[in-house]
Amino acid sequence: VQRTWDLSLDALAAEGRPQARPLLLVLSCFAPATPIPGWLLQLPPLADLLAGPGHAGQDNGAERRGLRAGLQGLSRTGLIDISATGSPAGVHAVTVHPVVADANRIRLAASADAERRAVQETVVALFEAATAGLDPVRPGDWPTWRRLRAHMNAAIDLLADDLDPAVLVRLLSVSAVGTEALLGAGRLAAAGKLAQASVAAATFLPSDHPAALTARGYLARTLVRRGRSGDAETIFRELLADRLRVQGEDHLGTLANRHDLAAALGVQGRFGEAEELYRRLLADDYRLRGPDHRETLAARSNLARVIGLRGRYAEAEDLSR
């Protein structure tokens, strides 16, 4: 079968569509049998890879035609399925059969270093470009994150152990924001899967790397939301010790970790411990962020809430004003 596909790709190259081969390698890094949105296949990340040596920097129209020609050639030979127009790629969505994806993943792993690195970096750059304007707390953006989740998981699982560390950090940055968005959307299982994949990928970085610390924090947040606040507390406490050692008491990552720990205690009904943490935290929020920052306001609101839950209603009301 692989020989037949190679002949198909050779035929496409012979008719002036050499871009089909690297394009298929990129597509195979996403989730197989799952529609790849056409808007994920953006030109700036894809242009240099598809143009080939000595052809980068063509006009945008030529690059767009080249991308469409590559996709159409792959569809005509049965290597991908495409649906109707609606994006710069000229398609609504692209789907790669699992067998085709597996074969091309094997080919990618055996490729020369320069070719493999170019494909890997293109995949990460596509995620960055597709999510650059998204806000994880904006409900209108949540459907986009839901459509990307399976593809982010697939790329992380496939590429993490071979990525240049700097490129892996970029991929984990996107997945962290994606986890936050999925939590906001109430997609708790999806958020948990993405967070777990990110923590596993972060093992290929030094354990004290900021991206590795962030991945652990997001995993703990998903555990809180999924009713496992005790497990989350363990992670938050271990993570806080590491952040204090690596980043220091006044780092905003450390401050955020303390917010998360206090929240996990509150969810468990340990309001006395949560109140103590929130009081110390609120003082540091005022000092480091200012009284009007949203995290300072959140700490103040949460402190008032736990005070109220302890039966001190007048004090809670005063603090809420």
C-alpha positions as CSV (number, residue, x, y, z in Angstrom):
1,V,0.0,0.0,0.0
2,Q,2.8,2.4,0.9
3,R,4.4,1.8,-2.5
4,T,1.1,2.8,-4.2
5,W,0.9,6.0,-2.2
6,D,4.5,6.8,-3.0
7,L,3.7,6.4,-6.7
8,S,0.7,8.7,-6.3
9,L,2.8,11.4,-4.6
10,D,5.5,11.0,-7.3
11,A,2.8,11.5,-10.0
12,L,1.6,14.6,-8.2
13,A,5.1,16.0,-8.1
14,A,5.6,15.2,-11.8
15,E,2.5,17.2,-12.7
16,G,3.7,20.2,-10.7
17,R,2.3,19.5,-7.3
18,P,5.4,18.6,-5.2
19,Q,3.9,20.4,-2.2
20,A,1.5,17.5,-1.8
21,R,4.1,15.3,-0.1
22,P,5.1,17.7,2.8
23,L,1.5,18.8,3.1
24,L,0.4,15.2,3.8
25,L,3.1,14.9,6.4
26,V,1.8,18.0,8.2
27,L,-1.8,16.7,8.0
28,S,-0.8,13.4,9.4
29,C,0.4,15.0,12.6
30,F,-3.2,16.0,13.4
31,A,-5.9,13.6,14.7
32,P,-6.7,10.9,12.0
33,A,-10.3,10.4,11.0
34,T,-11.2,13.8,12.6
35,P,-12.0,16.8,10.4
36,I,-9.2,19.3,10.3
37,P,-10.8,22.7,10.0
38,G,-9.8,24.6,6.9
39,W,-9.0,27.7,8.9
40,L,-6.2,25.7,10.7
41,L,-4.4,25.5,7.4
42,Q,-3.1,29.0,7.2
43,L,-0.7,30.3,4.7
44,P,2.0,32.1,6.7
45,P,3.0,28.9,8.6
46,L,2.6,26.6,5.5
47,A,4.0,28.8,2.8
48,D,7.7,28.2,3.2
49,L,7.3,24.5,3.8
50,L,5.2,24.0,0.7
51,A,7.2,26.3,-1.5
52,G,10.4,24.3,-1.2
53,P,14.0,25.5,-1.4
54,G,14.5,28.6,-3.5
55,H,10.8,29.3,-3.9
56,A,9.9,31.0,-0.6
57,G,8.4,34.4,-0.7
58,Q,6.1,34.1,-3.7
59,D,3.1,36.3,-3.8
60,N,0.2,35.4,-1.6
61,G,-2.0,34.4,-4.6
62,A,0.6,31.9,-5.8
63,E,0.9,30.5,-2.3
64,R,-2.8,30.1,-2.0
65,R,-3.1,28.4,-5.3
66,G,-0.3,26.1,-4.4
67,L,-2.0,25.1,-1.2
68,R,-5.3,24.4,-2.9
69,A,-3.6,22.5,-5.7
70,G,-1.8,20.3,-3.1
71,L,-5.0,19.5,-1.3
72,Q,-6.9,18.8,-4.4
73,G,-4.2,16.5,-5.6
74,L,-4.2,14.5,-2.3
75,S,-8.0,14.3,-2.5
76,R,-8.0,13.1,-6.1
77,T,-5.6,10.3,-5.3
78,G,-7.7,9.3,-2.2
79,L,-5.1,10.2,0.4
80,I,-7.4,12.7,2.1
81,D,-11.1,13.6,2.0
82,I,-12.0,17.3,1.7
83,S,-15.3,19.2,2.0
84,A,-16.5,22.4,0.4
85,T,-14.9,25.8,0.4
86,G,-14.7,28.4,3.2
87,S,-11.1,29.1,4.2
88,P,-7.8,30.2,2.8
89,A,-7.1,26.6,2.0
90,G,-10.2,26.5,-0.2
91,V,-11.7,23.7,2.0
92,H,-14.1,23.6,4.9
93,A,-12.3,20.6,6.4
94,V,-9.8,17.9,5.6
95,T,-9.8,14.3,6.9
96,V,-6.9,11.9,6.8
97,H,-7.7,8.1,7.1
98,P,-5.9,6.5,10.1
99,V,-4.0,4.1,7.9
100,V,-2.7,6.9,5.7
101,A,-1.8,9.0,8.8
102,D,0.1,6.1,10.5
103,A,2.1,5.4,7.3
104,N,3.1,9.0,7.0
105,R,3.9,9.4,10.7
106,I,6.4,6.5,10.2
107,R,7.8,8.2,7.1
108,L,8.1,11.5,9.1
109,A,10.0,9.8,11.9
110,A,12.5,8.4,9.3
111,S,12.9,11.6,7.4
112,A,16.1,13.7,7.4
113,D,16.4,16.0,10.4
114,A,15.9,19.2,8.5
115,E,12.7,17.9,6.8
116,R,11.3,16.5,10.0
117,R,12.1,19.7,12.0
118,A,10.4,21.8,9.3
119,V,7.2,19.8,9.4
120,Q,7.1,19.7,13.2
121,E,7.7,23.5,13.5
122,T,5.0,24.1,10.8
123,V,2.5,22.1,12.9
124,V,3.2,24.1,16.0
125,A,3.1,27.4,14.1
126,L,-0.3,26.4,12.6
127,F,-1.7,26.1,16.2
128,E,-0.2,29.4,17.2
129,A,-1.6,31.2,14.1
130,A,-5.1,29.7,14.5
131,T,-5.4,30.6,18.2
132,A,-3.5,34.0,18.2
133,G,-6.7,36.0,18.5
134,L,-8.6,33.8,20.8
135,D,-9.4,34.6,24.5
136,P,-9.9,31.5,26.8
137,V,-12.5,33.3,28.8
138,R,-14.6,34.5,25.9
139,P,-17.5,32.1,25.2
140,G,-17.6,32.9,21.5
141,D,-14.1,31.4,21.2
142,W,-14.9,28.1,23.0
143,P,-16.2,26.2,19.9
144,T,-12.9,26.9,18.2
145,W,-10.9,25.4,21.1
146,R,-13.3,22.4,21.1
147,R,-12.5,21.7,17.4
148,L,-8.8,22.0,18.0
149,R,-8.6,19.8,21.2
150,A,-8.3,16.4,19.4
151,H,-5.7,17.8,17.0
152,M,-3.6,19.3,19.9
153,N,-3.7,16.0,21.8
154,A,-2.6,14.1,18.7
155,A,0.3,16.5,17.9
156,I,1.5,16.5,21.5
157,D,1.4,12.7,21.7
158,L,3.2,12.3,18.4
159,L,5.8,15.1,18.5
160,A,6.7,15.9,22.1
161,D,9.6,13.5,22.5
162,D,11.3,14.7,19.3
163,L,10.6,18.4,19.4
164,D,13.3,21.0,19.8
165,P,12.7,22.2,23.5
166,A,11.9,25.8,22.3
167,V,9.3,24.5,19.9
168,L,7.9,22.2,22.6
169,V,7.5,25.2,24.9
170,R,5.5,27.0,22.2
171,L,3.2,23.9,21.8
172,L,2.7,23.7,25.6
173,S,1.9,27.4,25.7
174,V,-1.0,26.8,23.3
175,S,-2.2,23.7,25.1
176,A,-2.3,25.6,28.4
177,V,-4.6,28.3,27.0
178,G,-6.6,25.6,25.4
179,T,-7.0,23.8,28.7
180,E,-8.2,27.0,30.3
181,A,-10.7,27.6,27.5
182,L,-12.1,24.0,27.8
183,L,-12.5,24.4,31.5
184,G,-14.4,27.6,31.0
185,A,-16.6,25.9,28.4
186,G,-17.4,23.1,30.9
187,R,-15.6,20.5,28.7
188,L,-14.0,18.9,31.8
189,A,-13.1,15.5,30.3
190,A,-11.5,17.2,27.2
191,A,-9.6,19.6,29.4
192,G,-8.4,16.8,31.6
193,K,-7.1,14.8,28.6
194,L,-5.3,17.9,27.2
195,A,-3.8,18.7,30.6
196,Q,-2.6,15.1,31.1
197,A,-1.0,15.1,27.6
198,S,0.7,18.4,28.4
199,V,2.2,17.1,31.7
200,A,3.5,14.0,29.9
201,A,5.0,16.1,27.2
202,A,6.6,18.5,29.7
203,T,8.7,15.6,31.0
204,F,11.0,16.2,28.0
205,L,11.9,19.6,29.5
206,P,13.8,20.2,32.7
207,S,11.5,19.6,35.6
208,D,11.9,23.2,36.8
209,H,11.1,24.8,33.4
210,P,8.3,27.3,33.7
211,A,6.3,25.4,31.0
212,A,6.5,22.2,33.0
213,L,5.3,24.0,36.1
214,T,2.4,25.6,34.2
215,A,1.4,22.2,32.8
216,R,1.2,20.7,36.3
217,G,-0.9,23.6,37.5
218,Y,-3.5,23.2,34.8
219,L,-3.7,19.5,35.4
220,A,-4.5,20.3,39.1
221,R,-7.1,22.8,38.0
222,T,-8.9,20.2,35.9
223,L,-8.9,17.8,38.9
224,V,-10.6,20.4,41.1
225,R,-13.3,20.9,38.5
226,R,-13.8,17.1,38.2
227,G,-14.3,16.7,41.9
228,R,-10.8,15.5,42.8
229,S,-9.8,18.5,44.9
230,G,-7.8,16.4,47.4
231,D,-5.6,15.1,44.5
232,A,-5.4,18.7,43.2
233,E,-4.3,20.0,46.6
234,T,-1.4,17.6,46.6
235,I,-0.2,18.8,43.2
236,F,-0.7,22.5,44.2
237,R,1.3,22.1,47.4
238,E,4.2,20.3,45.6
239,L,4.0,22.8,42.8
240,L,4.0,25.8,45.2
241,A,7.2,24.5,46.9
242,D,8.8,24.2,43.5
243,R,7.7,27.7,42.4
244,L,8.9,29.2,45.6
245,R,12.3,27.6,45.1
246,V,12.6,28.3,41.4
247,Q,10.7,31.6,40.8
248,G,10.4,33.1,44.3
249,E,7.6,34.4,46.5
250,D,6.7,37.4,44.4
251,H,6.5,35.8,41.0
252,L,3.0,36.0,39.5
253,G,3.1,32.2,38.8
254,T,3.6,31.6,42.5
255,L,0.8,34.0,43.3
256,A,-1.5,32.2,41.0
257,N,-0.6,28.9,42.5
258,R,-1.6,30.2,46.0
259,H,-4.9,31.3,44.5
260,D,-5.4,27.8,43.2
261,L,-4.5,26.1,46.5
262,A,-6.8,28.3,48.5
263,A,-9.7,27.5,46.1
264,A,-9.0,23.8,46.4
265,L,-9.2,24.0,50.2
266,G,-12.4,25.9,50.0
267,V,-14.0,23.4,47.7
268,Q,-13.2,20.7,50.3
269,G,-15.0,22.7,53.0
270,R,-11.8,23.6,54.9
271,F,-12.9,27.2,55.2
272,G,-10.6,28.1,58.1
273,E,-7.5,27.1,56.2
274,A,-8.8,28.8,53.0
275,E,-9.5,32.0,54.9
276,E,-6.0,32.1,56.3
277,L,-4.5,31.6,52.8
278,Y,-6.8,34.2,51.2
279,R,-5.9,36.8,53.9
280,R,-2.2,36.4,53.2
281,L,-2.8,36.3,49.5
282,L,-5.0,39.4,49.4
283,A,-2.2,41.4,51.0
284,D,0.3,40.2,48.4
285,D,-2.2,40.9,45.6
286,Y,-2.6,44.5,46.8
287,R,1.2,44.8,46.9
288,L,2.1,43.1,43.6
289,R,-0.9,43.7,41.4
290,G,-2.8,46.6,42.9
291,P,-6.3,46.9,44.4
292,D,-8.2,47.0,41.1
293,H,-6.6,44.0,39.3
294,R,-9.1,41.2,38.5
295,E,-7.1,38.6,40.6
296,T,-7.0,41.0,43.6
297,L,-10.8,41.4,43.3
298,A,-11.2,37.7,42.9
299,A,-9.2,37.1,46.1
300,R,-11.2,39.7,48.0
301,S,-14.5,38.1,46.8
302,N,-13.3,34.6,47.7
303,L,-12.2,35.7,51.1
304,A,-15.6,37.3,51.7
305,R,-17.3,34.0,50.6
306,V,-15.4,31.8,53.0
307,I,-16.0,34.2,55.8
308,G,-19.7,34.1,55.0
309,L,-19.6,30.3,54.9
310,R,-18.1,30.4,58.4
311,G,-21.1,32.3,59.6
312,R,-19.6,35.8,59.9
313,Y,-22.1,37.4,57.6
314,A,-21.6,41.1,58.6
315,E,-17.9,40.8,58.1
316,A,-18.4,39.1,54.8
317,E,-20.8,41.9,53.7
318,D,-18.4,44.6,54.7
319,L,-15.6,43.0,52.7
320,S,-17.8,42.6,49.6
321,R,-18.5,46.3,49.4
